[in-house]
């Protein structure tokens, strides 16, 4: 079916009163940016909605792009016809004819007419009957069900035209990107942290990613994998800033303390301190991790308590009450799972003790860190040596979408 436009409905931010206009402006700016590769399409706004006039562009290409826009709750492809009853009926019948292949014996439907333009000579109730009767005569396998129909044909009568549609395609929802501030997400090469980043963006946070690498203990491929993960997140955000932090000196220093069971705790506390310094530099107001309660030793409640004491910034854990299967399912939906499972390990998997502490003592951890006189200096040095790259939506991935020559050429930008 050839549609004339797409109807975009906004999500929960519509309840936010005085802030609503700010949220609307943000989402409209993002939609306009996404429409640039589609010169025929144009945008117009009405109260609580955005309409994309397709102008000959394919709705099947645009819908997958627009349903990723944070703040868009649902999308409906729409046919437009003049607001004259004969034209409305004719278009509605033709609309249903296009969907006739879906009709089985006993398929239920209803017409839901809404007369927005009060000068239209027929009430909403009359329009329901005027549109529904010829459809029932033409498609005798249909039956009316006004409560739970299989197909709901919606007819919105406006002065500039009547909109006819039936599909309501769920979109990502949430809040427009960046309308609730900025935060730094600690991005590993695993499954959880990219999902935490996406979940945070869905709640209106602009995120920057911080990744810790320990060359030569971790490979160049592991670093490229994380860049690909950040690029996958950029497909949802438009642009992602990735900070690559050298962590070798700090991590190896912890292995020489003779406190193997606390290495993970000490390492993560230092990561939070470095991320806090980067957040202050980038004017971010919170840190985000992919912690899920009880999943590993560092994610028990006592461990999270001791680790979290290393920063004064709010520490957000979007996945804390999700189980692993829920996280995996979401990672597949957002396109990060296949990258996360590539066999290139990051520094979080190095030097993992056989029996890491699940109940670390804060007093003991503070004493151990106090003996490391060079630790504050190392933390500052790691921040100074951090490399930052900007990743953009639509760029090819390194490990799966580019030749080895291209990968080699890009390395000069990272080191």
Beta strands, then each sheet from edge to edge (+ up, - down):
strand 1: 5-10
strand 2: 42-46
strand 3: 49-53
strand 4: 72-81
strand 5: 108-115
strand 6: 143-144
strand 7: 151-158
strand 8: 161-165
strand 9: 169-170
strand 10: 182-186
strand 11: 206-213
strand 12: 239-246
strand 13: 286-288
strand 14: 314-316
strand 15: 387-392
sheet 1: 2+ 3- 1+ 4- 8+ 7- 5- 6-
sheet 2: 2+ 3- 1+ 4- 9+
sheet 3: 14+ 13+ 10+ 11+ 12+ 15-
end
